[in-house]
Amino acid sequence: MELKDAMELFSRVSKDFNVVLLAKTRELPLENHIHVKDDLPVFDALELLQKHDCLVTEDGSTVTKAEALERPVKILFFMLIMEVEYSLYKVLKQYTDSPESLERLRSSNMNDMIREFFTHPEPFGMQGVYTKKQEMKKDLKAVSSFRNVNMHSNRKIDLETGFETVLKRKGQLFRLLEALDQITDKLKARKDKWV
C-alpha cells in the first residue's frame, strides 16, 4: 500500500473516531471549556485540548486531557507509527544488496532500522522536511520509544506520558511520514523497478 493510500485510510478511520468515543458524563464542565460537535475527530480534539481544559459534547458529556489518551487515540497512533515503520523499511529495502541483507532487514526492529537509515549518506538528502540529520534522528527515536509505550502497555501511556508529549509525537509522526514519502518518491522515480 502506498503512503497516499494509507493516509486516505487513516483519514477515513480518524473521522469515525470522534469525541463521543472519549466523552464521560460529569456534573459540571471545567471552567475553561469549549462546546464541540459530536462528530469532531479525536485527533482534531487534541489541539483543542491544548487550549481548553475540557471539551463539551452536544449532550453535555465532557472530554479532558485524561480521556485523550484512551484506546481510540492509541489506535490512531498505532496506524501512524506502523506507516512510519513500513516507510522506513521500504526506503532501506532499496539499499539491500543480497538476500542475506534483505533477510536481516526483515527481522530488524525499528531502532535497528533507524541506525541503518543513517548509515546511508543518500536518503536523508532526498527530503526537504528536516534540515539536520540529528533533528530527524531525534524524531525517529522519540517515535520509536512512543511506539513501545503505545503498543506494549495498556496503562503505561496514560500513567507515564503527558498530554504535551502526545501532541508532540503526533506532529513528529506527520513530519516523518512527509519526509519518508519524499524519499520514497525520489527513489521510485530513479529506479527502473520498485521493489
N, C-alpha and C positions, 0 to 999 in steps of 0.2 A: 504494500500500500504506500503510495506517495504521501509525502508530508501534507500536501494540499488536501488530499482526501481524508487523511487522519484528522486534520484540523476542522474539516467540514463535519466529520462525525463528532468531534469534541464539541463543536458549536451546537449541534442538534441535541446532544446529551445534556450539555450545560443549560440549555433553555428549559429542559424538563426538570432539572434540579433547581427548584425555586425556593424562596424563603419559607414557604409554608412547611416544607420538609424539616426545617430547623426550628420553627416557631414553638414557643412554650406559652402556656397560659399563666399570666401573672395578674395580680390585682391592680397594680399601678405601674405604668411605664416609667422608666428612669427619667430624670429631669431633662437631659439633653437627648431628645428622641426625634425621629422623623417618621412620618407615615409613608408607607410604601405599598405598591400593588402586590397582590398575592403571587403574581407570575414573575416577579423580579428574580432573575437568576442568582443563585447563591454566590457565584464568583463576582458578579457585579455588586452584590451586597457587601463584599469585603471592603471595597473602597468607601462605601457609606459608613461602615462601622469604624473606619479610621477617624471620621469626623464627628460621629454621633455615638453616644453610649448605647443606644437602643434603636432598633427598627420596629415599628408597629404595623402589623399587617391589617388588612381590611376588616377582619373580625376582632381586632384588638389584641391578638396574641403578639408576643414580642420575640425578637431575636437580639441577643447580645454577643459580644466577642466570644464568650464561652461556647455558645452554640455554633459559632463559625468554624469550630474545629471538629465537628461531628462527621459521621460517615459520608454524607453526600459530598462534602468538601474533600475528604480524603480520597474518594473515588475519582473525582475530577483531577486531583493532583496525581493520582496513580496513572491516569491516562496521559498526562503531560510528561511525567517522568519516564514512562515507557517509551514515548516518542523521542525524547532526548537520547535515551539509551540506544534505541534502534537506529536513530540517525547517526550517532557516533559509530556504531557498528558498521553501517553502510559506508561511511567515509573510510574507515580503517580497512574494510574489505578490499577497497581499491588498491591498497598498498601491500596486500599479501602476494607473495611470490612463489608459494609452494603449497601443496596440500597440507603439509605439517603446520605452516604458519596460519593457514585458514582454520585448521582444527584448534590451534592454540587460541585464536581469536574467538572462536565459537564458545570456548569454555572460560573465557575471561569474564571477570566481574567488572562492574562499572569503573572502579578505581584503577584496575589494570588497563582498561581502555583509555582512560584519561591520561595515564602515564604514556601509553603507546602513541596517542594522538600528538603529544608534544615532542616525541622523538623524531617525528617527520617535520622537516622545515617548511614544507609546502602548504598544507591545508589551512593553517591559520591565516596566511596571506590572501586566501581566496574569499574572505568575508570582509564586510565593512562595518560590522556592528561593534566590534571591540578594536581598540587601537593598541592595546598592550596584551601580550600573551598572558601575563600574570593576572590581569583582570578576568579574562575568560577562564583561566585555570581556577581562580578563586570561586567563580560562579559554578563551574562544574563540580568542584569539591563540595561546595555548600549544598548543591542539589543532590549529590551522591549521599551525603550524610542525611539529608532530609528524606531521601528515598528509604534509607534503612529505618528511620523513625516512623515514617508513614506506613511502610509495608510490614514491618515485623513486630509491631506492638499496637494493641488496641488502645491502650491508655497512655502510652508514652508521649504521643503528640500533644495531648491536652494537658498532661502533667508537666512536661518539660519544654514545650515550645510556646513561646509568647506570640501574641497576635501580630506584633510588628514583624517578627521573623517569618510568619506565614505569608504576610503581604510581600515581604522582600523576596521570598522564594518564588512566589507567583511571577513577579517581574523578571527574576533571573531565568526562570523556565522559558518564558516567551522570548527573551533576548537570545538565549541559547538556541532555541528552535529556529529563530530567524537566521542566526549565524550559520548553523549547520545546514540549513536549507540553501543558503547562498553557496556554501562549499559544495554541496551535493550537485547543485545545478551546474557549477563550473566543471566539476569532474565529469558529469554526464555529457556535457557539451564537448569536452575534449576527447572522450573515449569513443572508439568505434562501436564498442558494445558496453552495455551497462550490466554489471554483474550483480 
